[in-house]
Amino acid sequence: MLLTVSTTHSPATDLGFLLHKHPGRVQSFGVSVGEAHVFYPEQSDERCTAALLLEVDPVALVRGKSGSGDGFTLGQYVNDRPYAASSMLAMALKDVFRTALTGRCDARAELAASPIPLEIRVPALSCSGGADLARRVFEPLGWTVDATPVPLDPEFPQWGDSRYLDLHLTGDVRLADALNHLYVLLPALDNAKHYWVSTDEVDKLVRAGGDWLAGHPEKSLITRRYLAHRRELTTAALARLAEVDDAEPEQLDNAVDAATVTEEPDRPVPLAEQRRGAVLAAIRSLGAHTVGDFGCGEGMLVRDLLGERSIERVFASDVSARALQIAARKLRLERMPEFQRARLEIFQSSLTYRDDRLTGLDAAVLMEVIEHIDPPRLDAVERTVFGFAAPRAVIVTTPNCEYNVRFEFLPPGTMRHRDHRFEWTRAEFHVWADRVAAGYGYSVRYLPVGTDDPEVGPPTQMALFTKGGPA
């Protein structure tokens, strides 16, 4: 396994001080999975590169009972994991660069605390989720990501691509942060660990990711994967990260439908994740190039919209200044690549007042917004969104209160969130949406989000309004 870290900071050879490894010699270290070597293939004042090469000893790995095992002894010896970046490389990274991971460097203290131009290359990265997932986890951290799929066999291109990526990251990032990103994300992208995951892993995750993972838009996915999908550990880690992030406790598990479709047999997909997926599917079907997230909250949908290459501009607004501050932090606006930042306009606005910035869009989304508005003010919102802004399409989602009886944690007769002003039945939602569509020249159709229970319907109901014909 190979990983390289390069910088053009002048003098570039200061990288040796930051890593606590001298550029003038090769150093080798015995680690739990084999032997790690650190060397510098290039070193000058203009550019310096440090390489970490991990030689895995699969026989010693199995004999030492460090492997996770899969019930097939030969499979423990004969596999491709020693040759692709995974949790083994992450462990070697921590063992070899332990001091650098903490950000300590007495010789260059000011430099260790500052972002510097970095390039990181992982030529063979095991990634369950492909290049898109690699971009989703690294770009919010300030990296420009070039992730090229590795073909199964260059001699037979018709066989297609493997699950491995040639990953190239560039950005102005503090070196300690960069190393911690890799330590957490290498096993998360691989979606596997070569050793048993215990409660100690929660402490490791919070130490390595507390400063950046708490506000990461893919926090839940990264945490689940890093902790090998062990639910009790994931819950504990997310709770501790929420304390770091100052998030509301109920935001950790906002109406998870235990009967929903799963990506993996033992992992329910959170309803919030399904909801965003349904909204994105609707936007794709519309062919929308300019999209507004009205009531964007903390920016989870905004992140997903920016990940859609067909969307040219994203307009995110919210009445809450605090929500926008949190969204800016979670989206890493200050570190967002320039081309990505140019696609986003984020601003404070109230849906009860006209705002020229809301007009001229292909599609507008009100995702879990209307239930937070006092019923007497709904008319003003309708006029602003459907009458004044008048996008080509409007997507509205809201809870289906009939489904509340399926949530075991929800006391009878209570709403899902303390700030909800109402929650509609399916019939009530249809009456409202039909009236709005008729009054403002839209057609409307209804789509379920989550498991469509034959008795009480789906947990979330969605209305898709379109102009100029049936939705």
NUTOR-69586 format. One line per 4 residues: their letters; for each residue y, x, z negated of C-alpha. Coordinates in steps of 0.1 Angstrom, whole numbers, plus 2048, in hexadecimal, padded with zeros to 3 digits. Each point is the difference from the previous one (the first is absolute). Layout:
% NUTOR-69586
A) Y,X,Z; ...
END
This chain:
% NUTOR-69586
MLLT) 800,800,800; 822,80D,809; 824,7F7,7F6; 81F,813,808
VSTT) 823,7FD,7F2; 81E,80F,813; 825,802,7FA; 81F,80D,812
HSPA) 815,801,7E1; 812,822,800; 7F2,817,7F4; 7DF,7EE,809
TDLG) 7EB,819,7EC; 80D,7EF,7E0; 7E3,7E9,806; 7EB,81A,7EF
FLLH) 814,7FD,7E0; 7FD,7DA,801; 7DB,800,805; 7FB,81D,7E8
KHPG) 7EB,812,81A; 80B,821,80F; 805,800,826; 7F4,824,803
RVQS) 7DC,7FB,7F7; 7E2,7E8,803; 7F5,7F0,7E0; 7DF,7EE,7F9
FGVS) 7F7,7E8,7E4; 7DF,7F1,7F5; 803,7DA,7FE; 7E7,7E5,7F7
VGEA) 7F6,7F9,824; 800,823,80E; 81A,81B,806; 825,7FC,809
HVFY) 814,81B,812; 826,802,802; 810,816,81B; 820,801,815
PEQS) 7FA,800,826; 826,804,806; 81B,80D,7EA; 824,809,808
DERC) 823,7F6,7F4; 802,7E6,81B; 7DD,7EF,7FB; 7E4,803,7E8
TAAL) 7DE,7EF,7FF; 7E7,7FF,7E4; 7DC,7F5,807; 7E6,7F2,7E9
LLEV) 7DD,804,80D; 7E4,7EF,7EC; 7DC,80B,806; 7E9,7E5,7F2
DPVA) 7DE,80A,7F4; 7EC,7DF,804; 7E1,80E,7F0; 812,80B,7E1
LVRG) 813,7DF,800; 7E0,7EC,7FE; 7EF,818,7E8; 81E,7FD,7E9
KSGS) 7FD,7DA,800; 824,7FE,80A; 7F9,7EA,81E; 802,7DB,7FE
GDGF) 7DE,7FB,810; 7F5,7E5,816; 7DB,7FC,7F8; 7F6,816,81E
TLGQ) 7FA,823,7F5; 801,810,823; 821,7EE,807; 810,813,7E4
YVND) 7F9,821,812; 805,7F6,824; 821,7EE,806; 823,806,80F
RPYA) 814,7FE,7E0; 803,826,7FA; 813,803,821; 81A,7E5,7FC
ASSM) 81D,7FD,7E7; 7F6,7E9,7E3; 7FF,800,7DA; 7F0,822,801
LAMA) 81F,80F,810; 816,7ED,7E7; 7EE,80F,7E3; 803,823,80F
LKDV) 825,7FA,805; 804,7F7,7DC; 7EB,81E,7F3; 811,81A,816
FRTA) 825,7F3,7FF; 7FF,7F1,7DD; 822,80F,7F5; 811,7F7,821
LTGR) 7F5,7DC,7FC; 814,7FE,7E0; 81F,80D,811; 804,81E,7EA
CDAR) 80D,821,80E; 814,816,7EA; 808,818,81C; 80E,7E5,816
AELA) 807,7E3,7E8; 81C,7F1,815; 7EC,802,820; 7E2,7F0,7EF
ASPI) 815,7E2,7F7; 80F,7FB,823; 7F3,7F1,820; 7F9,81A,81A
PLEI) 7F4,7FD,825; 7DB,7FE,7FF; 7E4,7FD,81A; 7DD,7F7,7F5
RVPA) 7E2,801,817; 7DD,7F2,7F8; 7ED,804,821; 7E2,7EC,7F4
LSCS) 808,7E3,7E9; 7E6,7E6,7F8; 814,7DF,802; 7F1,7DE,7FC
GGAD) 81C,7EB,810; 80B,817,81C; 822,80E,80A; 812,7DF,7F7
LARR) 7F5,803,7DC; 80A,825,7FE; 823,7F6,80C; 802,7E3,7E7
VFEP) 7F8,817,7E2; 814,81F,80A; 81F,7F2,811; 80E,7EE,7E1
LGWT) 7FF,822,7EF; 818,80F,818; 7E8,810,819; 800,7FE,825
VDAT) 7DC,7FB,809; 7ED,80C,81F; 7DC,7F4,7FC; 7EA,807,81E
PVPL) 7DC,7F1,800; 7E5,81A,805; 7E8,7F6,81C; 7DB,7FE,7F8
DPEF) 7F8,819,81B; 81B,80E,818; 7E4,804,81A; 7F9,7DB,7FF
PQWG) 822,7EE,7FD; 7EE,7DF,807; 7F2,801,7DD; 822,7FA,7F2
DSRY) 811,80E,7E0; 7F1,809,7DF; 80D,7F5,7DE; 811,822,7FC
LDLH) 824,809,807; 814,81F,808; 81D,7FA,7E7; 822,810,804
LTGD) 81B,7F8,7E6; 824,80C,802; 81D,7F8,7E8; 818,80D,7E6
VRLA) 7EC,7FB,7E1; 7FD,812,7DE; 7E1,816,802; 7F2,7F2,7E0
DALN) 803,7DD,80D; 7F0,80A,821; 7E2,80E,7ED; 7FD,7E2,7EA
HLYV) 801,7E9,81F; 7E3,813,80E; 7EC,801,7E0; 801,7DA,7FD
LLPA) 800,7F5,824; 7E4,816,80E; 7E4,7EE,7ED; 812,7DF,804
LDNA) 800,803,826; 7DC,80B,800; 7F9,7E2,7EA; 7E4,813,7ED
KHYW) 7FC,81A,7E5; 7E5,819,7FD; 7FD,7FC,7DA; 7FE,7E4,7E7
VSTD) 821,7EF,7F8; 806,7FC,7DB; 81D,7F4,7EB; 80F,824,801
EVDK) 809,7F9,825; 81A,7E6,7F5; 813,81C,7ED; 7FD,817,81D
LVRA) 80E,7E6,818; 81D,7F7,7EA; 809,825,7FA; 7FE,808,825
GGDW) 80F,7E0,80E; 816,7F2,7E5; 821,80C,80F; 7F9,7F2,823
LAGH) 7E1,7E9,800; 810,7E6,7E9; 818,7F7,81C; 7E9,805,81D
PEKS) 7FB,7E2,817; 7DB,808,802; 7FD,805,7DB; 7E3,7E8,7FB
LITR) 7EB,80D,81D; 805,824,7F6; 7F7,7F9,7DC; 7E1,7EC,809
RYLA) 7F3,81B,817; 809,81D,7E9; 7EC,7EF,7E4; 7E3,7F9,817
HRRE) 806,7DA,7FE; 7F7,7FE,7DB; 813,7E1,7F7; 805,807,7DB
LTTA) 80F,822,807; 816,7F3,81C; 80E,7E5,7E9; 808,819,7E5
ALAR) 810,818,819; 815,7E5,810; 80C,7F5,7DD; 80B,823,7F7
LAEV) 811,805,822; 812,7DF,7FB; 80F,80E,7E0; 80C,81E,814
DDAE) 80F,7E9,81A; 80F,7E6,7E8; 7EE,7E5,813; 7FA,7DE,7F1
PEQL) 7DC,7FD,7F2; 7F8,7E1,814; 807,813,820; 7E0,814,7FB
DNAV) 7E9,7E3,807; 814,7E5,811; 7E7,7E5,807; 7E2,813,80B
DAAT) 7E7,7E8,810; 7DE,80B,7F4; 7EF,7EE,81C; 814,80F,81C
VTEE) 7F2,813,81E; 7F8,824,7F6; 803,821,812; 7E4,80C,7EB
PDRP) 7E6,7EC,7ED; 80D,808,7DD; 825,800,807; 814,7DF,804
VPLA) 81E,803,816; 820,7F6,7EC; 810,7E0,80B; 821,812,805
EQRR) 7EF,818,818; 7F1,7E3,813; 821,7EF,802; 811,81E,80F
GAVL) 7E4,803,819; 804,7DB,80A; 825,805,805; 7FB,81F,815
AAIR) 7E6,7EE,815; 819,7E4,807; 81B,819,809; 7E9,812,818
SLGA) 7F7,7DF,811; 825,7F8,805; 806,822,810; 81F,804,7EA
HTVG) 814,820,803; 81C,7F8,7E7; 7F4,7F2,7DE; 812,7F7,7E1
DFGC) 7F0,7FF,7DD; 816,7E7,7EE; 7FB,804,7DB; 7EF,822,804
GEGM) 7FC,806,7DB; 7F2,823,7FA; 7F8,807,824; 7DB,7FD,803
LVRD) 802,7EC,821; 81C,816,80C; 7E9,81E,7FE; 7E6,7EE,815
LLGE) 819,7F4,81A; 80C,824,804; 7DC,80A,806; 7FF,7E8,81F
RSIE) 80A,815,81E; 808,7E2,815; 81C,7F6,7E7; 820,811,80A
RVFA) 817,7F5,7E4; 7F9,7F3,7DD; 81B,7EE,7EC; 7F9,7FD,7DB
SDVS) 816,7EC,7E8; 7FE,7F3,7DD; 818,7F1,7E7; 7F5,817,7E4
ARAL) 810,822,7FF; 7E5,80D,7E8; 7E5,7F5,818; 811,813,81C
QIAA) 803,81F,7EB; 7DB,7FE,7F8; 7F8,7FA,825; 815,81F,80A
RKLR) 7ED,815,7E7; 7DD,7F3,80B; 809,804,825; 80D,823,7F8
LERM) 820,7FA,815; 80F,821,7F7; 7E1,812,80E; 7F8,7E8,81C
PEFQ) 7FF,811,822; 820,7FB,814; 7EF,7ED,81D; 7F0,7E8,7E7
RARL) 820,7FC,7EC; 813,7F6,81F; 7E8,7E3,805; 809,7F1,7DD
EIFQ) 81F,7EE,7F4; 7FD,7F6,7DB; 81C,7ED,7EF; 809,7E6,7E5
SSLT) 804,7DD,80B; 7FB,7DC,7F4; 7EE,7E7,815; 817,7E4,7F4
YRDD) 81E,80F,813; 805,809,824; 7FC,825,809; 805,80D,823
RLTG) 7E7,81B,7F9; 7E4,7E6,7FF; 806,7F4,823; 7F0,809,822
LDAA) 7DD,807,7F4; 7DF,7FA,811; 7F0,7F6,7DF; 809,7FB,7DC
VLME) 7E8,800,7E2; 804,7EE,7DF; 7E1,80B,7EE; 7FD,7F1,7DE
VIEH) 825,7F9,7FF; 807,7DA,801; 7EE,7F9,7DF; 81A,816,7EE
IDPP) 81D,7EA,80C; 80D,7E2,7EC; 7F7,7E1,814; 824,7F4,803
RLDA) 808,821,812; 7E4,7FE,81A; 817,7ED,818; 818,81E,800
VERT) 7E3,818,807; 7F4,7EA,81D; 823,800,80F; 804,825,7FD
VFGF) 7DD,80A,80D; 7F7,7E5,81A; 824,7F5,809; 816,81E,7FF
AAPR) 7E9,81E,803; 7E9,7EC,817; 7E6,81B,809; 7E6,7F9,81B
AVIV) 7E5,7FC,7E5; 7FF,7FB,7DB; 7E2,807,7EA; 7FF,7F0,7DD
TTPN) 7E5,805,7E6; 7FF,7EF,7DE; 7E5,7FA,7E5; 7E9,7E2,804
CEYN) 801,7F2,7DD; 7DF,7EC,806; 7EE,821,800; 80D,80A,7DD
VRFE) 7E1,7F0,7F0; 7EB,81C,810; 813,81B,7EC; 7EE,805,7DF
FLPP) 81D,813,7F1; 819,7E4,807; 803,7E5,7E5; 7FF,7DC,80D
GTMR) 821,7F3,80B; 812,821,801; 80F,812,81F; 7F5,822,80D
HRDH) 821,811,7F8; 81A,7FA,7E4; 81C,800,81A; 7F1,7E5,817
RFEW) 816,7E1,801; 7E4,7EB,810; 7DE,804,810; 7F7,7E7,81C
TRAE) 7E0,7EF,80A; 7F5,803,824; 80E,7DD,807; 822,808,7F0
FHVW) 802,820,814; 7F8,7EE,820; 81A,7E5,7F9; 81B,81B,7FA
ADRV) 7F7,815,81E; 7FD,7E3,818; 822,7F4,7F6; 810,822,804
AAGY) 7EF,806,822; 80C,7DE,80D; 823,805,7F3; 806,823,80F
GYSV) 7EC,7FE,821; 7E1,813,7F6; 7DB,7F9,804; 7EA,808,7E3
RYLP) 7DB,806,7F9; 7EE,809,7E0; 7E9,81C,7F8; 7EB,807,7E0
VGTD) 802,822,7EE; 7E3,80A,7EB; 7E0,7EC,7FB; 804,7DD,80E
DPEV) 7EF,7EC,7E4; 7F1,7E0,80D; 80D,7EC,7E2; 822,810,7F7
GPPT) 809,814,820; 80C,824,801; 812,812,7E4; 81E,807,817
QMAL) 80D,7E8,81B; 813,80D,81E; 816,7EE,819; 809,810,822
FTKG) 820,7F1,80F; 807,808,825; 81B,7F6,819; 7FA,7F6,824
GPA) 7DD,7F0,7FD; 7E2,7FD,7EA; 7FA,81C,7E6
END
